[in-house]
C-alpha cells in the first residue's frame, strides 16, 4: 500500500506544471495590459506570474528562462516609471544576470 508521501510526490509534478502554465498565462496577460497602457493591471498580473514562476522547481523554471527574465525586466521598468528606483534596480539587475 503506498504511503501518503508517495501520493504527494505524484501530485507535485502536475501541480508544478500547472503553476508554471498559470504563471505563463499571467505573464502574457500582464504584457497585454502593459502594451495597452493599463500599467496598474499589468503590474498586478506580472507580480502574480512572478510569484507562480518563483514557486516552481529550478529544472522547470529553466525551460522558461526567457519568460522569467522578461518578468524581471518588465516589473523593473514599471517600478522605475513609478519612481521606485531601489526596488526597480533589483529587478533590472536580476534580469541582466539572467541574460
N, C-alpha and C positions, 0 to 999 in steps of 0.2 A: 504494500500500500504506500503511495507517495506521501511524503511529508508535506506540511503546509509551506515550508520554504521552497520546495520544488514547484509548487503551484505559483508562488510569487515570482520565481525566476522565469517560468514560462510566460507569465503575463507581461513581465517587464519589457522584453524586446518590442512587442507590439505597442506597448504604451510609449516607449521611446520613439518609435516610428510615427505614431500618431501625434505626439508632441512636436516632433520635427516638422511633420506635414502642416500642422496648425500654425507653427511658427513661420513657415514659408508663406502660407496664405496671409497671415497677419503682416508679414514683410511687404508682400505685393499690395495689400490694401493701404498700408502706410505710404508706400511710394505713389500710389494713385492719388491719395489725399494731398501729398506733397506737390505733385505735378499740377493739381487743380487749385493750388494755393490755399488749401484748408490745413494750415500748418499745425494748429492745435490738435485736430483729429489725427493728423499724420503722426505727431509725436506720441499720442496715446497708442496707436497701433504698432508703431516701431518699437516702443518700450515693451509692449506685450510680447511682440515677436522676440525681442532680445531676451526677456525672461524665459520664454519657452526654449529658445535655442541654447541658452546658458544651462538649462536643466538636463540636456541630453548628453550621453556619453561622448567623449572626445572622438572615438572612432566614427561615430555617425556625424558629428559636427564637422569633421574633416571633409566629408563628402560635399558639404555645403559651405565651404570656407569663404567662397566669394560672397554669398548672401550674408554671412556673419560680418565680413569686412564692410560690406555695404551698409549694414545696420549701424556699426560703429561710426562710419563716415557720415551718414545722414543725420543720426542723432547729434553728432558733434556739430554739424553745420547748423541745424535748427537751434541748438543751445547757444552757439556763438552769435546767431542773429538776435537772440533774446538776451544778450549781454550776460550770459552765464559762462564767462570766459574760462574759469578754472575747471568747471565740470566739462565744458566743451573740449578743452585741451586734452583731458584724459581720454575721451572717446576718440579724438582725432589721432592722438599718438598711438593708441592701440590699433586703429585702422592702418596706420603706416607700418607698424610692426608686422601685422599680418601680411601686408603687401610684400 
